[in-house]
């Protein structure tokens, strides 16, 4: 038989409840009763009842401060929280993290379901977030042209970044047409070269008022936009799915304008700081180069350059002498090999015949005279001692008699 103390029993029951995944996050519908609001702490203690059945509940200040309505006894609500045991009193109760009026229950459940699905797809992952341009040429704004959000953005930009252009894509921000209108405005600014950052937003409102910014098509359009998108929907406590898909979330439209642009009054000091950093980096690089040059100048290769190259110069000189000798020897060998041909050619040369008293006569074109010339024709006669030129005045042809053997 196991005998437990009261604390052991309560602790065991609590561990059983907290280890049950179905009780880690539950949605419960009921009516507020026995409400006790602690002014000093900000915590809410109450019961949720349905007919004659009730369960105790507590909502701590960190969550209660985000409520958009004032809880009262008798209100029908939908709560989200953890079911567990308050160990000290052994009391089963709900720890509430969010509470909506019951009329918003279905809408809130749809919001949480879509949020979980898109998150599982990786649509909200930090690695998909793009950095904002440091000096945008223009700021695109997708919002109602008659809303306070646009005026807040224009006011901030007028004194903070007056050199920037504001490109407005007017859109419906509430109602059945809102999601399609916002997508069209976002895509128009994505293709517009006049702006390189986009603010998507509107002023505050109820969950129904802001619901267009939870539509899946718009959330995906924000995530797929090629330009950085700042989501500025509602007030600081309002969160829409576009906030998670955007590259940056701003608590208000005014804050979005500040996040999208630098303050021009700060630029001179920023430029000076950048100049100082660049000068420091340049000096550091020059210092490293100087150290490296000093090291190289002290190296043996540069200090004793003549000594290092002397062997190579001697080798080069010796190679030059060897090549000269080899060239002369090869020429001499070729000359000796050609000497018999030279002697034979010299013996067969017509010049040798001329030396024995013969002559060689050619016509004006330098062709040997093989027939009788014509009167008036110019002739050139080559002797062994030189050449004479003559003009034929008369030509006789002698016919040798044939001898009959």
ABEGO torsion letter per residue (X at the ends): XBBBBAAAAAAAAAAAAAABAAAABBBBBBBBBGBBBBAAAGBBBBBBBBEABBBBBBBBAAAAAABABBBBBGBBBBBBBBBBBBAAAGBBBBBBABBBBAAAAAAAAAAAAAAAAAAAAGAABAAABBBBBABBABBBBBBBAABAAAAAAAAAAAAABAABBBBBBBBBABEAAAAAAAAAAAAAAAABAABABBBBBBBBEBAAAAAAAABAAAAAAAAABABBBBBBBEBAABBBAAAAABABBBABAAAAAAAABBBAAAAAAAAAAAAAAAAAAAAAAAAAAAAAAAAAAABAAAABAAAAAAAAAAAAAAAAAAAAAAAAAAAAAAAAAAAAAAAAAAAABAAAAAAAGBBBBBBAAGBBBABBBBBGBBBBBBBAAEBBBBBBABBBBBBBBBBBX
